[in-house]
Amino acid sequence: MLRKKLPGINGLVTFEAAARYLSFTQAADELCVSQAAVSRQIKRLEEQLACPLFLRVRRHLELTKDGQRLFQAVTMGLGHIGSVCDEIRRTQATDQITIASTLAFSTFWLMPRIRAFQQQYPHVKVHVIATDKASELRSDKVDLALTCGNSQLQGHETHYLFSERAYPVCSPAYLESRKAPATPEDLLQHRLLHMDEQLWDNIGWDAIDWQAWMQHFGVDAIDLPSGLTFNNYPMLIQAVMEDEGIALGFEHSTGDLVAKGKLVALTDKKWDTGRGYYLAIKSNLVHNPDVQALSQWLLNNY
């Protein structure tokens, strides 16, 4: 029944262009047809509706009241159809999934899970962006993002992964010639490794550093032992594994290394910082089968 009430789609598309430009010539150029073809389409549409849609006033076209009503309706209708078609194309024809996270999160948490995912879903192409810049983590080019401390990201569906826990770590060899610290205060007698404060600023997160960790456990940390400072977390952990000193480990990043005996967790003081980690999925991609497969894999294997 709806089809019988509607004029042909070609006529409506032609009318929309002619009404937008108020020119049959410009409409013809946009549609790659002749001016005569535009005139025929408009005439046929006016016959179907039994009313004029354009008036010629002093060599210029103007819309009649009925033409204005139709133009408003057609513009809204075609605009909505175009938006839905674009969304369907993006949803169904994703050549690859782009997932972004910090350099540390990508190195220590994401990559082992991506490798396992690829073995199960070899046909799914995944593009990993490892970055410590907030703007790149929130780029429109990113389909899935692993974020910290923010459960809501506009235009995304978010899923909670886990809370952030920080604790001191060192290499097994570091302790061979040293007494293991038994309390947070004992750490002040050791070589502590640090993260560059600029890193936290770039990511846009509040710093979780030695001073914050010490203060949480009631230790006066005004004069912290000096040690090497690094501008990215994987380099910091590499230095720890090479016996350079003690660093703050984060459970999601260093947990596997501790479990494998490559790092040692010092003291039983784990600070739950109150921040959470989340998987953010673009809202228009939540029904994409490949995106669903990857997101469910990450949510089930954290």
LUMSE-933530 format. One record per residue (C-alpha): residue number from 1; residue in three letters; x, y, z. Coordinates in pm, whole numbers. Layout:
LUMSE-933530
num = NUM; residuo = ala; u = X; v = Y; w = Z;
...
//
This chain:
LUMSE-933530
num = 1; residuo = met; u = 0; v = 0; w = 0;
num = 2; residuo = leu; u = 283; v = 241; w = 82;
num = 3; residuo = arg; u = 437; v = 185; w = -260;
num = 4; residuo = lys; u = 114; v = 291; w = -434;
num = 5; residuo = lys; u = 109; v = 619; w = -239;
num = 6; residuo = leu; u = 468; v = 717; w = -319;
num = 7; residuo = pro; u = 600; v = 866; w = -644;
num = 8; residuo = gly; u = 904; v = 702; w = -801;
num = 9; residuo = ile; u = 1232; v = 735; w = -611;
num = 10; residuo = asn; u = 1407; v = 884; w = -917;
num = 11; residuo = gly; u = 1153; v = 1164; w = -928;
num = 12; residuo = leu; u = 1197; v = 1239; w = -558;
num = 13; residuo = val; u = 1578; v = 1240; w = -583;
num = 14; residuo = thr; u = 1560; v = 1472; w = -885;
num = 15; residuo = phe; u = 1313; v = 1700; w = -708;
num = 16; residuo = glu; u = 1536; v = 1719; w = -398;
num = 17; residuo = ala; u = 1835; v = 1833; w = -605;
num = 18; residuo = ala; u = 1633; v = 2083; w = -809;
num = 19; residuo = ala; u = 1468; v = 2226; w = -496;
num = 20; residuo = arg; u = 1800; v = 2250; w = -313;
num = 21; residuo = tyr; u = 1966; v = 2443; w = -594;
num = 22; residuo = leu; u = 1646; v = 2610; w = -722;
num = 23; residuo = ser; u = 1796; v = 2530; w = -1061;
num = 24; residuo = phe; u = 1725; v = 2250; w = -1306;
num = 25; residuo = thr; u = 2066; v = 2306; w = -1465;
num = 26; residuo = gln; u = 2263; v = 2261; w = -1143;
num = 27; residuo = ala; u = 2049; v = 1962; w = -1046;
num = 28; residuo = ala; u = 2126; v = 1805; w = -1383;
num = 29; residuo = asp; u = 2500; v = 1859; w = -1331;
num = 30; residuo = glu; u = 2489; v = 1693; w = -988;
num = 31; residuo = leu; u = 2285; v = 1398; w = -1112;
num = 32; residuo = cys; u = 2487; v = 1363; w = -1435;
num = 33; residuo = val; u = 2177; v = 1388; w = -1656;
num = 34; residuo = ser; u = 2051; v = 1645; w = -1902;
num = 35; residuo = gln; u = 1841; v = 1947; w = -1806;
num = 36; residuo = ala; u = 1562; v = 1806; w = -2019;
num = 37; residuo = ala; u = 1567; v = 1484; w = -1814;
num = 38; residuo = val; u = 1529; v = 1686; w = -1494;
num = 39; residuo = ser; u = 1238; v = 1878; w = -1644;
num = 40; residuo = arg; u = 1065; v = 1552; w = -1743;
num = 41; residuo = gln; u = 1108; v = 1404; w = -1395;
num = 42; residuo = ile; u = 967; v = 1718; w = -1229;
num = 43; residuo = lys; u = 674; v = 1733; w = -1472;
num = 44; residuo = arg; u = 591; v = 1366; w = -1408;
num = 45; residuo = leu; u = 610; v = 1423; w = -1031;
num = 46; residuo = glu; u = 378; v = 1725; w = -1053;
num = 47; residuo = glu; u = 132; v = 1518; w = -1256;
num = 48; residuo = gln; u = 139; v = 1239; w = -998;
num = 49; residuo = leu; u = 73; v = 1486; w = -716;
num = 50; residuo = ala; u = -172; v = 1695; w = -921;
num = 51; residuo = cys; u = -11; v = 2023; w = -816;
num = 52; residuo = pro; u = 274; v = 2252; w = -921;
num = 53; residuo = leu; u = 594; v = 2231; w = -717;
num = 54; residuo = phe; u = 790; v = 2517; w = -873;
num = 55; residuo = leu; u = 708; v = 2869; w = -984;
num = 56; residuo = arg; u = 922; v = 3068; w = -1227;
num = 57; residuo = val; u = 955; v = 3424; w = -1095;
num = 58; residuo = arg; u = 1170; v = 3674; w = -1287;
num = 59; residuo = arg; u = 1381; v = 3401; w = -1444;
num = 60; residuo = his; u = 1431; v = 3232; w = -1107;
num = 61; residuo = leu; u = 1270; v = 2922; w = -963;
num = 62; residuo = glu; u = 1080; v = 2928; w = -637;
num = 63; residuo = leu; u = 906; v = 2649; w = -453;
num = 64; residuo = thr; u = 531; v = 2659; w = -410;
num = 65; residuo = lys; u = 390; v = 2593; w = -64;
num = 66; residuo = asp; u = 333; v = 2229; w = -162;
num = 67; residuo = gly; u = 685; v = 2220; w = -303;
num = 68; residuo = gln; u = 825; v = 2348; w = 27;
num = 69; residuo = arg; u = 635; v = 2081; w = 221;
num = 70; residuo = leu; u = 756; v = 1807; w = -10;
num = 71; residuo = phe; u = 1115; v = 1935; w = -5;
num = 72; residuo = gln; u = 1123; v = 1925; w = 375;
num = 73; residuo = ala; u = 983; v = 1572; w = 383;
num = 74; residuo = val; u = 1208; v = 1440; w = 105;
num = 75; residuo = thr; u = 1520; v = 1597; w = 260;
num = 76; residuo = met; u = 1449; v = 1435; w = 595;
num = 77; residuo = gly; u = 1356; v = 1102; w = 437;
num = 78; residuo = leu; u = 1653; v = 1075; w = 203;
num = 79; residuo = gly; u = 1888; v = 1198; w = 476;
num = 80; residuo = his; u = 1766; v = 930; w = 714;
num = 81; residuo = ile; u = 1788; v = 661; w = 446;
num = 82; residuo = gly; u = 2143; v = 770; w = 364;
num = 83; residuo = ser; u = 2248; v = 761; w = 729;
num = 84; residuo = val; u = 2104; v = 414; w = 780;
num = 85; residuo = cys; u = 2269; v = 284; w = 462;
num = 86; residuo = asp; u = 2606; v = 424; w = 575;
num = 87; residuo = glu; u = 2563; v = 260; w = 915;
num = 88; residuo = ile; u = 2473; v = -73; w = 757;
num = 89; residuo = arg; u = 2778; v = -56; w = 530;
num = 90; residuo = arg; u = 3006; v = 19; w = 824;
num = 91; residuo = thr; u = 2847; v = -255; w = 1032;
num = 92; residuo = gln; u = 2851; v = -529; w = 771;
num = 93; residuo = ala; u = 3160; v = -443; w = 569;
num = 94; residuo = thr; u = 3431; v = -381; w = 824;
num = 95; residuo = asp; u = 3753; v = -481; w = 647;
num = 96; residuo = gln; u = 3939; v = -485; w = 975;
num = 97; residuo = ile; u = 3879; v = -407; w = 1339;
num = 98; residuo = thr; u = 4089; v = -128; w = 1488;
num = 99; residuo = ile; u = 4149; v = -158; w = 1861;
num = 100; residuo = ala; u = 4346; v = 98; w = 2061;
num = 101; residuo = ser; u = 4502; v = 93; w = 2406;
num = 102; residuo = thr; u = 4803; v = 233; w = 2585;
num = 103; residuo = leu; u = 5149; v = 104; w = 2504;
num = 104; residuo = ala; u = 5161; v = -82; w = 2836;
num = 105; residuo = phe; u = 4814; v = -231; w = 2804;
num = 106; residuo = ser; u = 4879; v = -338; w = 2445;
num = 107; residuo = thr; u = 5214; v = -499; w = 2527;
num = 108; residuo = phe; u = 5131; v = -688; w = 2844;
num = 109; residuo = trp; u = 4755; v = -750; w = 2838;
num = 110; residuo = leu; u = 4614; v = -717; w = 2488;
num = 111; residuo = met; u = 4871; v = -891; w = 2268;
num = 112; residuo = pro; u = 4862; v = -1234; w = 2440;
num = 113; residuo = arg; u = 4483; v = -1231; w = 2404;
num = 114; residuo = ile; u = 4493; v = -1112; w = 2044;
num = 115; residuo = arg; u = 4730; v = -1397; w = 1955;
num = 116; residuo = ala; u = 4491; v = -1649; w = 2107;
num = 117; residuo = phe; u = 4194; v = -1481; w = 1935;
num = 118; residuo = gln; u = 4362; v = -1500; w = 1594;
num = 119; residuo = gln; u = 4415; v = -1873; w = 1635;
num = 120; residuo = gln; u = 4042; v = -1915; w = 1692;
num = 121; residuo = tyr; u = 3929; v = -1653; w = 1435;
num = 122; residuo = pro; u = 4200; v = -1639; w = 1167;
num = 123; residuo = his; u = 3965; v = -1467; w = 918;
num = 124; residuo = val; u = 3920; v = -1156; w = 1135;
num = 125; residuo = lys; u = 4168; v = -878; w = 1055;
num = 126; residuo = val; u = 4273; v = -682; w = 1363;
num = 127; residuo = his; u = 4467; v = -354; w = 1362;
num = 128; residuo = val; u = 4622; v = -274; w = 1699;
num = 129; residuo = ile; u = 4705; v = 87; w = 1785;
num = 130; residuo = ala; u = 4936; v = 118; w = 2086;
num = 131; residuo = thr; u = 4952; v = 480; w = 2194;
num = 132; residuo = asp; u = 4995; v = 692; w = 2503;
num = 133; residuo = lys; u = 4810; v = 989; w = 2352;
num = 134; residuo = ala; u = 4454; v = 1047; w = 2468;
num = 135; residuo = ser; u = 4349; v = 1191; w = 2129;
num = 136; residuo = glu; u = 4456; v = 875; w = 1947;
num = 137; residuo = leu; u = 4280; v = 649; w = 2197;
num = 138; residuo = arg; u = 3958; v = 841; w = 2125;
num = 139; residuo = ser; u = 4007; v = 875; w = 1749;
num = 140; residuo = asp; u = 3709; v = 818; w = 1518;
num = 141; residuo = lys; u = 3924; v = 558; w = 1340;
num = 142; residuo = val; u = 3919; v = 337; w = 1650;
num = 143; residuo = asp; u = 3645; v = 72; w = 1668;
num = 144; residuo = leu; u = 3727; v = -65; w = 2013;
num = 145; residuo = ala; u = 3925; v = 108; w = 2286;
num = 146; residuo = leu; u = 4060; v = -10; w = 2618;
num = 147; residuo = thr; u = 4023; v = 282; w = 2856;
num = 148; residuo = cys; u = 4088; v = 353; w = 3222;
num = 149; residuo = gly; u = 3889; v = 541; w = 3480;
num = 150; residuo = asn; u = 3592; v = 630; w = 3263;
num = 151; residuo = ser; u = 3293; v = 400; w = 3235;
num = 152; residuo = gln; u = 3121; v = 623; w = 2978;
num = 153; residuo = leu; u = 3256; v = 724; w = 2637;
num = 154; residuo = gln; u = 3021; v = 916; w = 2409;
num = 155; residuo = gly; u = 2902; v = 713; w = 2112;
num = 156; residuo = his; u = 3029; v = 388; w = 2264;
num = 157; residuo = glu; u = 2893; v = 91; w = 2454;
num = 158; residuo = thr; u = 3123; v = 28; w = 2750;
num = 159; residuo = his; u = 3194; v = -291; w = 2944;
num = 160; residuo = tyr; u = 3379; v = -311; w = 3275;
num = 161; residuo = leu; u = 3689; v = -533; w = 3274;
num = 162; residuo = phe; u = 3864; v = -504; w = 3611;
num = 163; residuo = ser; u = 3993; v = -262; w = 3873;
num = 164; residuo = glu; u = 4345; v = -124; w = 3880;
num = 165; residuo = arg; u = 4583; v = -259; w = 4147;
num = 166; residuo = ala; u = 4938; v = -134; w = 4199;
num = 167; residuo = tyr; u = 5220; v = -305; w = 4388;
num = 168; residuo = pro; u = 5604; v = -305; w = 4383;
num = 169; residuo = val; u = 5787; v = -555; w = 4161;
num = 170; residuo = cys; u = 6149; v = -646; w = 4094;
num = 171; residuo = ser; u = 6344; v = -922; w = 3921;
num = 172; residuo = pro; u = 6440; v = -1242; w = 4108;
num = 173; residuo = ala; u = 6808; v = -1159; w = 4050;
num = 174; residuo = tyr; u = 6768; v = -817; w = 4212;
num = 175; residuo = leu; u = 6695; v = -988; w = 4546;
num = 176; residuo = glu; u = 6989; v = -1229; w = 4531;
num = 177; residuo = ser; u = 7225; v = -979; w = 4694;
num = 178; residuo = arg; u = 6968; v = -772; w = 4879;
num = 179; residuo = lys; u = 6725; v = -817; w = 5161;
num = 180; residuo = ala; u = 6367; v = -818; w = 5038;
num = 181; residuo = pro; u = 6166; v = -522; w = 5170;
num = 182; residuo = ala; u = 5912; v = -638; w = 5426;
num = 183; residuo = thr; u = 5718; v = -312; w = 5458;
num = 184; residuo = pro; u = 5645; v = -11; w = 5237;
num = 185; residuo = glu; u = 5895; v = 190; w = 5444;
num = 186; residuo = asp; u = 6170; v = -59; w = 5358;
num = 187; residuo = leu; u = 6133; v = 32; w = 4991;
num = 188; residuo = leu; u = 6286; v = 371; w = 5064;
num = 189; residuo = gln; u = 6620; v = 191; w = 5108;
num = 190; residuo = his; u = 6610; v = 53; w = 4753;
num = 191; residuo = arg; u = 6664; v = 184; w = 4402;
num = 192; residuo = leu; u = 6320; v = 289; w = 4277;
num = 193; residuo = leu; u = 6243; v = 329; w = 3907;
num = 194; residuo = his; u = 5999; v = 597; w = 3794;
num = 195; residuo = met; u = 5760; v = 689; w = 3514;
num = 196; residuo = asp; u = 5783; v = 1030; w = 3349;
num = 197; residuo = glu; u = 5497; v = 1250; w = 3473;
num = 198; residuo = gln; u = 5441; v = 1368; w = 3116;
num = 199; residuo = leu; u = 5319; v = 1020; w = 3025;
num = 200; residuo = trp; u = 5023; v = 1050; w = 3260;
num = 201; residuo = asp; u = 4945; v = 1396; w = 3123;
num = 202; residuo = asn; u = 4951; v = 1266; w = 2766;
num = 203; residuo = ile; u = 4712; v = 982; w = 2846;
num = 204; residuo = gly; u = 4490; v = 1212; w = 3047;
num = 205; residuo = trp; u = 4490; v = 1000; w = 3365;
num = 206; residuo = asp; u = 4580; v = 1094; w = 3721;
num = 207; residuo = ala; u = 4931; v = 974; w = 3802;
num = 208; residuo = ile; u = 4975; v = 653; w = 3999;
num = 209; residuo = asp; u = 5337; v = 690; w = 4103;
num = 210; residuo = trp; u = 5561; v = 603; w = 4397;
num = 211; residuo = gln; u = 5460; v = 908; w = 4593;
num = 212; residuo = ala; u = 5088; v = 830; w = 4559;
num = 213; residuo = trp; u = 5145; v = 463; w = 4645;
num = 214; residuo = met; u = 5355; v = 546; w = 4953;
num = 215; residuo = gln; u = 5106; v = 803; w = 5076;
num = 216; residuo = his; u = 4824; v = 550; w = 5041;
num = 217; residuo = phe; u = 5008; v = 321; w = 5283;
num = 218; residuo = gly; u = 5093; v = 604; w = 5523;
num = 219; residuo = val; u = 5458; v = 648; w = 5431;
num = 220; residuo = asp; u = 5617; v = 994; w = 5425;
num = 221; residuo = ala; u = 5741; v = 1004; w = 5066;
num = 222; residuo = ile; u = 5870; v = 1359; w = 5039;
num = 223; residuo = asp; u = 6227; v = 1239; w = 4972;
num = 224; residuo = leu; u = 6200; v = 939; w = 4742;
num = 225; residuo = pro; u = 6517; v = 758; w = 4636;
num = 226; residuo = ser; u = 6632; v = 878; w = 4297;
num = 227; residuo = gly; u = 6643; v = 630; w = 4013;
num = 228; residuo = leu; u = 6600; v = 598; w = 3640;
num = 229; residuo = thr; u = 6294; v = 764; w = 3485;
num = 230; residuo = phe; u = 6126; v = 629; w = 3171;
num = 231; residuo = asn; u = 5877; v = 775; w = 2927;
num = 232; residuo = asn; u = 5698; v = 447; w = 2856;
num = 233; residuo = tyr; u = 5595; v = 158; w = 3075;
num = 234; residuo = pro; u = 5727; v = -140; w = 2873;
num = 235; residuo = met; u = 6076; v = 13; w = 2885;
num = 236; residuo = leu; u = 6040; v = 56; w = 3261;
num = 237; residuo = ile; u = 5946; v = -311; w = 3306;
num = 238; residuo = gln; u = 6234; v = -416; w = 3081;
num = 239; residuo = ala; u = 6470; v = -227; w = 3312;
num = 240; residuo = val; u = 6319; v = -406; w = 3612;
num = 241; residuo = met; u = 6376; v = -743; w = 3445;
num = 242; residuo = glu; u = 6738; v = -643; w = 3387;
num = 243; residuo = asp; u = 6782; v = -589; w = 3764;
num = 244; residuo = glu; u = 6794; v = -209; w = 3753;
num = 245; residuo = gly; u = 6563; v = -163; w = 4051;
num = 246; residuo = ile; u = 6206; v = -177; w = 4179;
num = 247; residuo = ala; u = 5905; v = -35; w = 3995;
num = 248; residuo = leu; u = 5534; v = -10; w = 4052;
num = 249; residuo = gly; u = 5364; v = -303; w = 3886;
num = 250; residuo = phe; u = 5002; v = -297; w = 3774;
num = 251; residuo = glu; u = 4823; v = -627; w = 3808;
num = 252; residuo = his; u = 4684; v = -632; w = 3454;
num = 253; residuo = ser; u = 5031; v = -563; w = 3310;
num = 254; residuo = thr; u = 5270; v = -749; w = 3541;
num = 255; residuo = gly; u = 5047; v = -1026; w = 3678;
num = 256; residuo = asp; u = 5145; v = -1276; w = 3408;
num = 257; residuo = leu; u = 5515; v = -1196; w = 3452;
num = 258; residuo = val; u = 5486; v = -1257; w = 3827;
num = 259; residuo = ala; u = 5299; v = -1584; w = 3766;
num = 260; residuo = lys; u = 5576; v = -1701; w = 3531;
num = 261; residuo = gly; u = 5849; v = -1613; w = 3782;
num = 262; residuo = lys; u = 6001; v = -1340; w = 3567;
num = 263; residuo = leu; u = 5910; v = -1077; w = 3827;
num = 264; residuo = val; u = 5863; v = -1089; w = 4202;
num = 265; residuo = ala; u = 5579; v = -910; w = 4381;
num = 266; residuo = leu; u = 5724; v = -737; w = 4689;
num = 267; residuo = thr; u = 5516; v = -713; w = 5009;
num = 268; residuo = asp; u = 5148; v = -798; w = 5018;
num = 269; residuo = lys; u = 5049; v = -433; w = 4984;
num = 270; residuo = lys; u = 4836; v = -403; w = 4671;
num = 271; residuo = trp; u = 4670; v = -68; w = 4624;
num = 272; residuo = asp; u = 4329; v = -81; w = 4461;
num = 273; residuo = thr; u = 4336; v = 267; w = 4311;
num = 274; residuo = gly; u = 3960; v = 287; w = 4263;
num = 275; residuo = arg; u = 3995; v = 316; w = 3886;
num = 276; residuo = gly; u = 3848; v = 64; w = 3650;
num = 277; residuo = tyr; u = 3943; v = -54; w = 3303;
num = 278; residuo = tyr; u = 3677; v = -72; w = 3035;
num = 279; residuo = leu; u = 3626; v = -203; w = 2685;
num = 280; residuo = ala; u = 3455; v = 66; w = 2476;
num = 281; residuo = ile; u = 3285; v = -41; w = 2151;
num = 282; residuo = lys; u = 3153; v = 200; w = 1889;
num = 283; residuo = ser; u = 2775; v = 196; w = 1916;
num = 284; residuo = asn; u = 2723; v = 148; w = 1542;
num = 285; residuo = leu; u = 2945; v = -164; w = 1545;
num = 286; residuo = val; u = 2804; v = -356; w = 1840;
num = 287; residuo = his; u = 2611; v = -589; w = 1606;
num = 288; residuo = asn; u = 2899; v = -648; w = 1366;
num = 289; residuo = pro; u = 2975; v = -1022; w = 1393;
num = 290; residuo = asp; u = 3354; v = -980; w = 1389;
num = 291; residuo = val; u = 3342; v = -700; w = 1647;
num = 292; residuo = gln; u = 3113; v = -914; w = 1862;
num = 293; residuo = ala; u = 3355; v = -1205; w = 1838;
num = 294; residuo = leu; u = 3656; v = -997; w = 1944;
num = 295; residuo = ser; u = 3479; v = -806; w = 2220;
num = 296; residuo = gln; u = 3332; v = -1123; w = 2371;
num = 297; residuo = trp; u = 3673; v = -1290; w = 2354;
num = 298; residuo = leu; u = 3832; v = -1005; w = 2549;
num = 299; residuo = leu; u = 3547; v = -990; w = 2801;
num = 300; residuo = asn; u = 3565; v = -1366; w = 2859;
num = 301; residuo = asn; u = 3944; v = -1385; w = 2883;
num = 302; residuo = tyr; u = 4050; v = -1104; w = 3111;
//
